[in-house]
Amino acid sequence: MTRQVPKHDGRRRPNVETGRVDLGREAQDLRGASERFPACGFVPFRPLGGGFFSWRSGQRNLAIRLIEAPKRTKAGELIKAGRTGLTYAPLSARSLWLVGKGLELKGEFGAAHKAMIRAEKITRRDAAVQLWLADNDLRRARVASSLRHYDLIIRTEPEVAGEVVTRLAAIMTAPEGRKYLQPYIRDNNPWLPFLLTKSIGQLPSAEPVGLLLVERNKKAPALPELEPTYGFLMTRLVAEGAEDVALDLYPLLPNANAAALNGVAAMADGKPVVGYPPIIWSFADTETQRANLVALEGGDGGIEFFGSPGTVGVAATKLIALRGSSRLQWQVRERSTNLQSSANWVATCLEGRSKGASISSVNLLAETLPLGKNLTLRMPGNCGLVRLEMRVNGGIGRNQASLIVGKLALLKTSPRT
């Protein structure tokens, strides 16, 4: 029996031997399709390369319409376009994808799955096929298989990583999902930094990201590009009230300094204390409040705090794990004041029987306060974790109010002291 070849427009009949057709201006329009339809999930995949046949152009346009206006795309149209493509190229994964999508629209999910499996056997590099298989596995609670497909998509088509990572972030919110993600938390995973950074920015809470790293019970991957991400994660966990997760995570981070949690020093041996804010000092750097390290006489290190006129805010923050009753000690080395300006330490209990209790120091910008003398502030009692802040009121004036603090230390005291 002779196979019938579908008829084509005589003006653009493809060469059967070469499979090419001259599209003229339409070729230029086709090359710009990805720019005209940036929201189309499948457009960037380019599984067929840059040289499209005329029927491939039709398939591409149909795929775009399926994404842009799915309700206006009929199942029969997809199946017909896919089968037509298969008559020209029996090993076309994209044609099988169209057939599978059409069958899916008809509710024939088993047949659709078979079409996608056939497409994957032709090539595992068609991201549209892999995405369908991944999402289908996820709907069927086959998380491990789903993740293998997502992993393959990101590795073969990095430009669509954002779409896939959005799905991975959603998986991360479930304890069972985090368990399946554990094998991908490793140094040699090229998309790990993107996953963590995007998930922290996308999810309503950063806690699932922290738990993903904590539940591994291993050191977090030591990648230079992840250093700012770890810092951002720690800061967000504390800001959201997930201090318990932050404290569990901190020792697992690659450059964590465990001793920093139990002290207040900003410098050690003439160098800044290494770690992640706010376990180490977190300095504001805005137009209104800011802080930075300064060198003091005798090799001591101090902190300089600033507050702009007409503003009140936090110039620096640090978490402290208390071991019994404690007092904060410091010296004011220098200060520059404005009318009604002020600077106060504020210690707030985050964990313990006195959770929520807050204690403030005297005004460190008061002219009556002696310079170079040891001053102290009792930390909240019955408290295991304290947030220490320097709040600066810039007062009224032209210049910033400022002060330099040195000799910072945390002293153990008796409960009655």
TORKOL-4160 file (C-alpha; in steps of 0.2 Angstrom, whole numbers, padded with zeros to 4 digits, m for minus):
417
<pt num="1" X="0000" Y="0000" Z="0000"/>
<pt num="2" X="0007" Y="0017" Z="m0005"/>
<pt num="3" X="0008" Y="0030" Z="0009"/>
<pt num="4" X="m0001" Y="0046" Z="0005"/>
<pt num="5" X="0009" Y="0062" Z="0008"/>
<pt num="6" X="m0001" Y="0077" Z="0013"/>
<pt num="7" X="m0003" Y="0090" Z="0000"/>
<pt num="8" X="0006" Y="0107" Z="0002"/>
<pt num="9" X="0004" Y="0124" Z="m0005"/>
<pt num="10" X="0013" Y="0124" Z="m0022"/>
<pt num="11" X="0022" Y="0140" Z="m0018"/>
<pt num="12" X="0031" Y="0133" Z="m0003"/>
<pt num="13" X="0033" Y="0114" Z="m0007"/>
<pt num="14" X="0046" Y="0107" Z="0004"/>
<pt num="15" X="0061" Y="0097" Z="m0004"/>
<pt num="16" X="0058" Y="0079" Z="0002"/>
<pt num="17" X="0076" Y="0075" Z="0001"/>
<pt num="18" X="0083" Y="0090" Z="0011"/>
<pt num="19" X="0067" Y="0093" Z="0021"/>
<pt num="20" X="0070" Y="0112" Z="0019"/>
<pt num="21" X="0058" Y="0126" Z="0013"/>
<pt num="22" X="0061" Y="0144" Z="0010"/>
<pt num="23" X="0050" Y="0155" Z="0022"/>
<pt num="24" X="0057" Y="0172" Z="0017"/>
<pt num="25" X="0050" Y="0185" Z="0029"/>
<pt num="26" X="0041" Y="0172" Z="0039"/>
<pt num="27" X="0058" Y="0165" Z="0044"/>
<pt num="28" X="0062" Y="0182" Z="0052"/>
<pt num="29" X="0045" Y="0182" Z="0060"/>
<pt num="30" X="0048" Y="0165" Z="0067"/>
<pt num="31" X="0065" Y="0169" Z="0074"/>
<pt num="32" X="0057" Y="0184" Z="0084"/>
<pt num="33" X="0043" Y="0173" Z="0091"/>
<pt num="34" X="0051" Y="0170" Z="0107"/>
<pt num="35" X="0052" Y="0189" Z="0110"/>
<pt num="36" X="0034" Y="0192" Z="0105"/>
<pt num="37" X="0028" Y="0178" Z="0117"/>
<pt num="38" X="0040" Y="0179" Z="0132"/>
<pt num="39" X="0027" Y="0172" Z="0144"/>
<pt num="40" X="0025" Y="0156" Z="0134"/>
<pt num="41" X="0032" Y="0142" Z="0145"/>
<pt num="42" X="0037" Y="0131" Z="0130"/>
<pt num="43" X="0044" Y="0144" Z="0118"/>
<pt num="44" X="0062" Y="0145" Z="0125"/>
<pt num="45" X="0064" Y="0126" Z="0125"/>
<pt num="46" X="0069" Y="0126" Z="0106"/>
<pt num="47" X="0070" Y="0106" Z="0106"/>
<pt num="48" X="0070" Y="0106" Z="0087"/>
<pt num="49" X="0084" Y="0119" Z="0084"/>
<pt num="50" X="0084" Y="0135" Z="0073"/>
<pt num="51" X="0080" Y="0127" Z="0056"/>
<pt num="52" X="0061" Y="0124" Z="0056"/>
<pt num="53" X="0051" Y="0116" Z="0042"/>
<pt num="54" X="0035" Y="0124" Z="0037"/>
<pt num="55" X="0025" Y="0111" Z="0047"/>
<pt num="56" X="0037" Y="0114" Z="0062"/>
<pt num="57" X="0032" Y="0132" Z="0061"/>
<pt num="58" X="0014" Y="0127" Z="0062"/>
<pt num="59" X="0018" Y="0116" Z="0077"/>
<pt num="60" X="0027" Y="0130" Z="0085"/>
<pt num="61" X="0013" Y="0142" Z="0082"/>
<pt num="62" X="0000" Y="0130" Z="0089"/>
<pt num="63" X="0011" Y="0127" Z="0104"/>
<pt num="64" X="0011" Y="0145" Z="0107"/>
<pt num="65" X="m0008" Y="0146" Z="0105"/>
<pt num="66" X="m0010" Y="0132" Z="0117"/>
<pt num="67" X="m0001" Y="0141" Z="0131"/>
<pt num="68" X="m0008" Y="0158" Z="0127"/>
<pt num="69" X="m0026" Y="0153" Z="0124"/>
<pt num="70" X="m0029" Y="0135" Z="0130"/>
<pt num="71" X="m0048" Y="0136" Z="0129"/>
<pt num="72" X="m0047" Y="0141" Z="0111"/>
<pt num="73" X="m0036" Y="0126" Z="0106"/>
<pt num="74" X="m0045" Y="0110" Z="0102"/>
<pt num="75" X="m0039" Y="0093" Z="0106"/>
<pt num="76" X="m0042" Y="0087" Z="0088"/>
<pt num="77" X="m0031" Y="0101" Z="0081"/>
<pt num="78" X="m0017" Y="0096" Z="0092"/>
<pt num="79" X="m0018" Y="0078" Z="0088"/>
<pt num="80" X="m0019" Y="0081" Z="0069"/>
<pt num="81" X="m0004" Y="0093" Z="0069"/>
<pt num="82" X="0006" Y="0080" Z="0079"/>
<pt num="83" X="0002" Y="0066" Z="0067"/>
<pt num="84" X="0005" Y="0076" Z="0052"/>
<pt num="85" X="0022" Y="0080" Z="0059"/>
<pt num="86" X="0025" Y="0062" Z="0062"/>
<pt num="87" X="0022" Y="0058" Z="0043"/>
<pt num="88" X="0037" Y="0069" Z="0039"/>
<pt num="89" X="0048" Y="0065" Z="0054"/>
<pt num="90" X="0043" Y="0049" Z="0063"/>
<pt num="91" X="0056" Y="0052" Z="0077"/>
<pt num="92" X="0049" Y="0070" Z="0081"/>
<pt num="93" X="0047" Y="0071" Z="0100"/>
<pt num="94" X="0038" Y="0088" Z="0098"/>
<pt num="95" X="0025" Y="0080" Z="0086"/>
<pt num="96" X="0022" Y="0066" Z="0099"/>
<pt num="97" X="0021" Y="0080" Z="0113"/>
<pt num="98" X="0007" Y="0088" Z="0103"/>
<pt num="99" X="m0002" Y="0071" Z="0101"/>
<pt num="100" X="0000" Y="0069" Z="0120"/>
<pt num="101" X="m0007" Y="0086" Z="0124"/>
<pt num="102" X="m0022" Y="0083" Z="0112"/>
<pt num="103" X="m0026" Y="0066" Z="0121"/>
<pt num="104" X="m0024" Y="0075" Z="0138"/>
<pt num="105" X="m0037" Y="0088" Z="0133"/>
<pt num="106" X="m0049" Y="0074" Z="0128"/>
<pt num="107" X="m0047" Y="0066" Z="0145"/>
<pt num="108" X="m0037" Y="0051" Z="0138"/>
<pt num="109" X="m0023" Y="0052" Z="0151"/>
<pt num="110" X="m0016" Y="0034" Z="0149"/>
<pt num="111" X="m0014" Y="0037" Z="0130"/>
<pt num="112" X="m0007" Y="0054" Z="0133"/>
<pt num="113" X="0006" Y="0047" Z="0145"/>
<pt num="114" X="0011" Y="0033" Z="0132"/>
<pt num="115" X="0013" Y="0047" Z="0119"/>
<pt num="116" X="0025" Y="0056" Z="0131"/>
<pt num="117" X="0035" Y="0041" Z="0135"/>
<pt num="118" X="0037" Y="0037" Z="0117"/>
<pt num="119" X="0043" Y="0055" Z="0115"/>
<pt num="120" X="0056" Y="0053" Z="0129"/>
<pt num="121" X="0063" Y="0037" Z="0121"/>
<pt num="122" X="0067" Y="0048" Z="0106"/>
<pt num="123" X="0076" Y="0061" Z="0115"/>
<pt num="124" X="0077" Y="0066" Z="0134"/>
<pt num="125" X="0082" Y="0084" Z="0129"/>
<pt num="126" X="0065" Y="0090" Z="0124"/>
<pt num="127" X="0060" Y="0100" Z="0139"/>
<pt num="128" X="0042" Y="0101" Z="0135"/>
<pt num="129" X="0040" Y="0082" Z="0136"/>
<pt num="130" X="0051" Y="0082" Z="0152"/>
<pt num="131" X="0040" Y="0095" Z="0160"/>
<pt num="132" X="0024" Y="0086" Z="0156"/>
<pt num="133" X="0031" Y="0069" Z="0163"/>
<pt num="134" X="0038" Y="0078" Z="0178"/>
<pt num="135" X="0021" Y="0087" Z="0182"/>
<pt num="136" X="0012" Y="0071" Z="0179"/>
<pt num="137" X="0023" Y="0061" Z="0191"/>
<pt num="138" X="0020" Y="0075" Z="0204"/>
<pt num="139" X="0001" Y="0074" Z="0202"/>
<pt num="140" X="0003" Y="0055" Z="0205"/>
<pt num="141" X="0014" Y="0058" Z="0221"/>
<pt num="142" X="0029" Y="0050" Z="0212"/>
<pt num="143" X="0041" Y="0064" Z="0219"/>
<pt num="144" X="0057" Y="0056" Z="0216"/>
<pt num="145" X="0053" Y="0052" Z="0197"/>
<pt num="146" X="0047" Y="0070" Z="0196"/>
<pt num="147" X="0063" Y="0077" Z="0202"/>
<pt num="148" X="0073" Y="0068" Z="0190"/>
<pt num="149" X="0063" Y="0075" Z="0176"/>
<pt num="150" X="0065" Y="0093" Z="0183"/>
<pt num="151" X="0084" Y="0090" Z="0186"/>
<pt num="152" X="0086" Y="0085" Z="0168"/>
<pt num="153" X="0076" Y="0101" Z="0161"/>
<pt num="154" X="0087" Y="0113" Z="0171"/>
<pt num="155" X="0103" Y="0105" Z="0165"/>
<pt num="156" X="0098" Y="0104" Z="0147"/>
<pt num="157" X="0088" Y="0121" Z="0146"/>
<pt num="158" X="0096" Y="0132" Z="0159"/>
<pt num="159" X="0086" Y="0147" Z="0153"/>
<pt num="160" X="0069" Y="0139" Z="0159"/>
<pt num="161" X="0076" Y="0135" Z="0176"/>
<pt num="162" X="0065" Y="0149" Z="0184"/>
<pt num="163" X="0049" Y="0140" Z="0179"/>
<pt num="164" X="0055" Y="0123" Z="0186"/>
<pt num="165" X="0063" Y="0130" Z="0202"/>
<pt num="166" X="0046" Y="0138" Z="0206"/>
<pt num="167" X="0039" Y="0120" Z="0207"/>
<pt num="168" X="0054" Y="0114" Z="0217"/>
<pt num="169" X="0051" Y="0128" Z="0230"/>
<pt num="170" X="0033" Y="0122" Z="0231"/>
<pt num="171" X="0039" Y="0104" Z="0234"/>
<pt num="172" X="0051" Y="0111" Z="0248"/>
<pt num="173" X="0036" Y="0117" Z="0258"/>
<pt num="174" X="0031" Y="0099" Z="0263"/>
<pt num="175" X="0041" Y="0088" Z="0274"/>
<pt num="176" X="0040" Y="0073" Z="0262"/>
<pt num="177" X="0045" Y="0084" Z="0248"/>
<pt num="178" X="0061" Y="0091" Z="0257"/>
<pt num="179" X="0066" Y="0072" Z="0260"/>
<pt num="180" X="0066" Y="0069" Z="0241"/>
<pt num="181" X="0076" Y="0085" Z="0238"/>
<pt num="182" X="0090" Y="0081" Z="0250"/>
<pt num="183" X="0100" Y="0071" Z="0236"/>
<pt num="184" X="0101" Y="0087" Z="0226"/>
<pt num="185" X="0108" Y="0098" Z="0240"/>
<pt num="186" X="0127" Y="0095" Z="0236"/>
<pt num="187" X="0142" Y="0105" Z="0230"/>
<pt num="188" X="0142" Y="0099" Z="0212"/>
<pt num="189" X="0124" Y="0103" Z="0208"/>
<pt num="190" X="0125" Y="0117" Z="0196"/>
<pt num="191" X="0107" Y="0124" Z="0200"/>
<pt num="192" X="0108" Y="0123" Z="0219"/>
<pt num="193" X="0112" Y="0141" Z="0222"/>
<pt num="194" X="0098" Y="0147" Z="0210"/>
<pt num="195" X="0086" Y="0135" Z="0219"/>
<pt num="196" X="0090" Y="0142" Z="0237"/>
<pt num="197" X="0091" Y="0160" Z="0232"/>
<pt num="198" X="0075" Y="0160" Z="0222"/>
<pt num="199" X="0066" Y="0150" Z="0235"/>
<pt num="200" X="0070" Y="0162" Z="0249"/>
<pt num="201" X="0064" Y="0176" Z="0238"/>
<pt num="202" X="0048" Y="0168" Z="0232"/>
<pt num="203" X="0041" Y="0158" Z="0246"/>
<pt num="204" X="0030" Y="0167" Z="0259"/>
<pt num="205" X="0041" Y="0160" Z="0273"/>
<pt num="206" X="0060" Y="0156" Z="0272"/>
<pt num="207" X="0057" Y="0142" Z="0285"/>
<pt num="208" X="0056" Y="0128" Z="0272"/>
<pt num="209" X="0073" Y="0133" Z="0265"/>
<pt num="210" X="0081" Y="0133" Z="0282"/>
<pt num="211" X="0073" Y="0116" Z="0286"/>
<pt num="212" X="0079" Y="0109" Z="0270"/>
<pt num="213" X="0097" Y="0112" Z="0276"/>
<pt num="214" X="0094" Y="0107" Z="0294"/>
<pt num="215" X="0085" Y="0091" Z="0291"/>
<pt num="216" X="0100" Y="0085" Z="0281"/>
<pt num="217" X="0110" Y="0085" Z="0297"/>
<pt num="218" X="0126" Y="0089" Z="0287"/>
<pt num="219" X="0137" Y="0104" Z="0283"/>
<pt num="220" X="0128" Y="0115" Z="0270"/>
<pt num="221" X="0137" Y="0115" Z="0253"/>
<pt num="222" X="0153" Y="0127" Z="0254"/>
<pt num="223" X="0151" Y="0137" Z="0238"/>
<pt num="224" X="0157" Y="0155" Z="0237"/>
<pt num="225" X="0141" Y="0161" Z="0228"/>
<pt num="226" X="0130" Y="0154" Z="0242"/>
<pt num="227" X="0138" Y="0165" Z="0255"/>
<pt num="228" X="0127" Y="0180" Z="0253"/>
<pt num="229" X="0112" Y="0168" Z="0251"/>
<pt num="230" X="0116" Y="0160" Z="0268"/>
<pt num="231" X="0117" Y="0177" Z="0276"/>
<pt num="232" X="0100" Y="0182" Z="0268"/>
<pt num="233" X="0092" Y="0166" Z="0274"/>
<pt num="234" X="0098" Y="0168" Z="0292"/>
<pt num="235" X="0092" Y="0187" Z="0292"/>
<pt num="236" X="0075" Y="0182" Z="0285"/>
<pt num="237" X="0073" Y="0167" Z="0297"/>
<pt num="238" X="0076" Y="0179" Z="0312"/>
<pt num="239" X="0065" Y="0192" Z="0305"/>
<pt num="240" X="0050" Y="0180" Z="0303"/>
<pt num="241" X="0052" Y="0173" Z="0321"/>
<pt num="242" X="0060" Y="0157" Z="0316"/>
<pt num="243" X="0074" Y="0159" Z="0328"/>
<pt num="244" X="0074" Y="0140" Z="0332"/>
<pt num="245" X="0077" Y="0135" Z="0314"/>
<pt num="246" X="0091" Y="0149" Z="0313"/>
<pt num="247" X="0100" Y="0142" Z="0328"/>
<pt num="248" X="0099" Y="0124" Z="0322"/>
<pt num="249" X="0105" Y="0130" Z="0304"/>
<pt num="250" X="0119" Y="0141" Z="0310"/>
<pt num="251" X="0132" Y="0128" Z="0315"/>
<pt num="252" X="0129" Y="0119" Z="0298"/>
<pt num="253" X="0134" Y="0134" Z="0288"/>
<pt num="254" X="0152" Y="0133" Z="0281"/>
<pt num="255" X="0159" Y="0148" Z="0288"/>
<pt num="256" X="0149" Y="0149" Z="0305"/>
<pt num="257" X="0158" Y="0154" Z="0320"/>
<pt num="258" X="0150" Y="0145" Z="0335"/>
<pt num="259" X="0158" Y="0156" Z="0348"/>
<pt num="260" X="0150" Y="0171" Z="0340"/>
<pt num="261" X="0133" Y="0166" Z="0346"/>
<pt num="262" X="0138" Y="0168" Z="0364"/>
<pt num="263" X="0147" Y="0184" Z="0363"/>
<pt num="264" X="0146" Y="0202" Z="0357"/>
<pt num="265" X="0163" Y="0206" Z="0350"/>
<pt num="266" X="0164" Y="0213" Z="0333"/>
<pt num="267" X="0182" Y="0210" Z="0330"/>
<pt num="268" X="0195" Y="0196" Z="0336"/>
<pt num="269" X="0213" Y="0198" Z="0334"/>
<pt num="270" X="0212" Y="0214" Z="0324"/>
<pt num="271" X="0200" Y="0205" Z="0311"/>
<pt num="272" X="0181" Y="0206" Z="0309"/>
<pt num="273" X="0172" Y="0191" Z="0317"/>
<pt num="274" X="0167" Y="0178" Z="0303"/>
<pt num="275" X="0150" Y="0172" Z="0302"/>
<pt num="276" X="0132" Y="0176" Z="0296"/>
<pt num="277" X="0122" Y="0190" Z="0302"/>
<pt num="278" X="0113" Y="0192" Z="0314"/>
<pt num="279" X="0123" Y="0179" Z="0324"/>
<pt num="280" X="0137" Y="0191" Z="0321"/>
<pt num="281" X="0134" Y="0209" Z="0320"/>
<pt num="282" X="0121" Y="0215" Z="0307"/>
<pt num="283" X="0125" Y="0233" Z="0302"/>
<pt num="284" X="0112" Y="0244" Z="0293"/>
<pt num="285" X="0118" Y="0253" Z="0278"/>
<pt num="286" X="0104" Y="0265" Z="0273"/>
<pt num="287" X="0102" Y="0284" Z="0272"/>
<pt num="288" X="0094" Y="0285" Z="0289"/>
<pt num="289" X="0104" Y="0273" Z="0300"/>
<pt num="290" X="0120" Y="0264" Z="0297"/>
<pt num="291" X="0135" Y="0256" Z="0307"/>
<pt num="292" X="0153" Y="0250" Z="0303"/>
<pt num="293" X="0168" Y="0243" Z="0311"/>
<pt num="294" X="0182" Y="0255" Z="0317"/>
<pt num="295" X="0200" Y="0252" Z="0324"/>
<pt num="296" X="0203" Y="0259" Z="0341"/>
<pt num="297" X="0219" Y="0263" Z="0351"/>
<pt num="298" X="0228" Y="0248" Z="0358"/>
<pt num="299" X="0222" Y="0237" Z="0344"/>
<pt num="300" X="0205" Y="0236" Z="0350"/>
<pt num="301" X="0190" Y="0235" Z="0338"/>
<pt num="302" X="0174" Y="0246" Z="0340"/>
<pt num="303" X="0158" Y="0250" Z="0331"/>
<pt num="304" X="0153" Y="0267" Z="0325"/>
<pt num="305" X="0134" Y="0270" Z="0324"/>
<pt num="306" X="0125" Y="0284" Z="0314"/>
<pt num="307" X="0108" Y="0292" Z="0314"/>
<pt num="308" X="0102" Y="0305" Z="0301"/>
<pt num="309" X="0092" Y="0320" Z="0308"/>
<pt num="310" X="0074" Y="0318" Z="0309"/>
<pt num="311" X="0075" Y="0299" Z="0309"/>
<pt num="312" X="0073" Y="0285" Z="0322"/>
<pt num="313" X="0079" Y="0267" Z="0318"/>
<pt num="314" X="0090" Y="0252" Z="0321"/>
<pt num="315" X="0108" Y="0254" Z="0316"/>
<pt num="316" X="0114" Y="0237" Z="0321"/>
<pt num="317" X="0107" Y="0220" Z="0327"/>
<pt num="318" X="0115" Y="0204" Z="0335"/>
<pt num="319" X="0108" Y="0188" Z="0342"/>
<pt num="320" X="0115" Y="0182" Z="0359"/>
<pt num="321" X="0113" Y="0165" Z="0367"/>
<pt num="322" X="0114" Y="0168" Z="0385"/>
<pt num="323" X="0121" Y="0156" Z="0397"/>
<pt num="324" X="0114" Y="0161" Z="0414"/>
<pt num="325" X="0113" Y="0179" Z="0420"/>
<pt num="326" X="0123" Y="0191" Z="0410"/>
<pt num="327" X="0127" Y="0210" Z="0408"/>
<pt num="328" X="0132" Y="0219" Z="0393"/>
<pt num="329" X="0148" Y="0230" Z="0395"/>
<pt num="330" X="0155" Y="0244" Z="0384"/>
<pt num="331" X="0163" Y="0261" Z="0383"/>
<pt num="332" X="0158" Y="0276" Z="0373"/>
<pt num="333" X="0174" Y="0282" Z="0365"/>
<pt num="334" X="0167" Y="0297" Z="0355"/>
<pt num="335" X="0150" Y="0305" Z="0351"/>
<pt num="336" X="0143" Y="0319" Z="0340"/>
<pt num="337" X="0126" Y="0325" Z="0345"/>
<pt num="338" X="0111" Y="0334" Z="0339"/>
<pt num="339" X="0097" Y="0343" Z="0348"/>
<pt num="340" X="0086" Y="0329" Z="0356"/>
<pt num="341" X="0097" Y="0315" Z="0348"/>
<pt num="342" X="0098" Y="0298" Z="0357"/>
<pt num="343" X="0106" Y="0281" Z="0356"/>
<pt num="344" X="0101" Y="0266" Z="0366"/>
<pt num="345" X="0105" Y="0248" Z="0368"/>
<pt num="346" X="0088" Y="0238" Z="0367"/>
<pt num="347" X="0089" Y="0220" Z="0373"/>
<pt num="348" X="0073" Y="0209" Z="0369"/>
<pt num="349" X="0071" Y="0191" Z="0375"/>
<pt num="350" X="0066" Y="0179" Z="0360"/>
<pt num="351" X="0066" Y="0163" Z="0369"/>
<pt num="352" X="0063" Y="0158" Z="0387"/>
<pt num="353" X="0051" Y="0162" Z="0401"/>
<pt num="354" X="0053" Y="0181" Z="0399"/>
<pt num="355" X="0050" Y="0180" Z="0380"/>
<pt num="356" X="0045" Y="0197" Z="0374"/>
<pt num="357" X="0053" Y="0206" Z="0389"/>
<pt num="358" X="0064" Y="0221" Z="0383"/>
<pt num="359" X="0077" Y="0231" Z="0393"/>
<pt num="360" X="0084" Y="0248" Z="0387"/>
<pt num="361" X="0100" Y="0257" Z="0392"/>
<pt num="362" X="0103" Y="0275" Z="0396"/>
<pt num="363" X="0105" Y="0287" Z="0382"/>
<pt num="364" X="0123" Y="0285" Z="0376"/>
<pt num="365" X="0122" Y="0302" Z="0367"/>
<pt num="366" X="0119" Y="0311" Z="0384"/>
<pt num="367" X="0132" Y="0324" Z="0387"/>
<pt num="368" X="0132" Y="0319" Z="0405"/>
<pt num="369" X="0138" Y="0301" Z="0401"/>
<pt num="370" X="0157" Y="0300" Z="0404"/>
<pt num="371" X="0168" Y="0295" Z="0389"/>
<pt num="372" X="0180" Y="0280" Z="0391"/>
<pt num="373" X="0171" Y="0273" Z="0406"/>
<pt num="374" X="0164" Y="0255" Z="0408"/>
<pt num="375" X="0145" Y="0255" Z="0407"/>
<pt num="376" X="0134" Y="0240" Z="0409"/>
<pt num="377" X="0116" Y="0234" Z="0405"/>
<pt num="378" X="0108" Y="0219" Z="0413"/>
<pt num="379" X="0101" Y="0207" Z="0400"/>
<pt num="380" X="0084" Y="0200" Z="0402"/>
<pt num="381" X="0083" Y="0186" Z="0415"/>
<pt num="382" X="0075" Y="0168" Z="0412"/>
<pt num="383" X="0080" Y="0170" Z="0394"/>
<pt num="384" X="0090" Y="0159" Z="0382"/>
<pt num="385" X="0091" Y="0170" Z="0367"/>
<pt num="386" X="0092" Y="0189" Z="0366"/>
<pt num="387" X="0091" Y="0201" Z="0351"/>
<pt num="388" X="0102" Y="0216" Z="0355"/>
<pt num="389" X="0099" Y="0232" Z="0345"/>
<pt num="390" X="0107" Y="0249" Z="0344"/>
<pt num="391" X="0093" Y="0262" Z="0341"/>
<pt num="392" X="0098" Y="0279" Z="0336"/>
<pt num="393" X="0087" Y="0295" Z="0335"/>
<pt num="394" X="0096" Y="0308" Z="0324"/>
<pt num="395" X="0087" Y="0322" Z="0333"/>
<pt num="396" X="0087" Y="0340" Z="0325"/>
<pt num="397" X="0101" Y="0346" Z="0316"/>
<pt num="398" X="0111" Y="0347" Z="0300"/>
<pt num="399" X="0123" Y="0332" Z="0302"/>
<pt num="400" X="0121" Y="0315" Z="0308"/>
<pt num="401" X="0122" Y="0310" Z="0326"/>
<pt num="402" X="0135" Y="0297" Z="0329"/>
<pt num="403" X="0145" Y="0288" Z="0342"/>
<pt num="404" X="0159" Y="0275" Z="0344"/>
<pt num="405" X="0158" Y="0261" Z="0356"/>
<pt num="406" X="0172" Y="0250" Z="0361"/>
<pt num="407" X="0177" Y="0237" Z="0374"/>
<pt num="408" X="0161" Y="0227" Z="0370"/>
<pt num="409" X="0159" Y="0212" Z="0381"/>
<pt num="410" X="0146" Y="0200" Z="0389"/>
<pt num="411" X="0149" Y="0197" Z="0407"/>
<pt num="412" X="0143" Y="0183" Z="0418"/>
<pt num="413" X="0134" Y="0189" Z="0434"/>
<pt num="414" X="0125" Y="0182" Z="0448"/>
<pt num="415" X="0106" Y="0182" Z="0447"/>
<pt num="416" X="0104" Y="0196" Z="0460"/>
<pt num="417" X="0117" Y="0207" Z="0453"/>
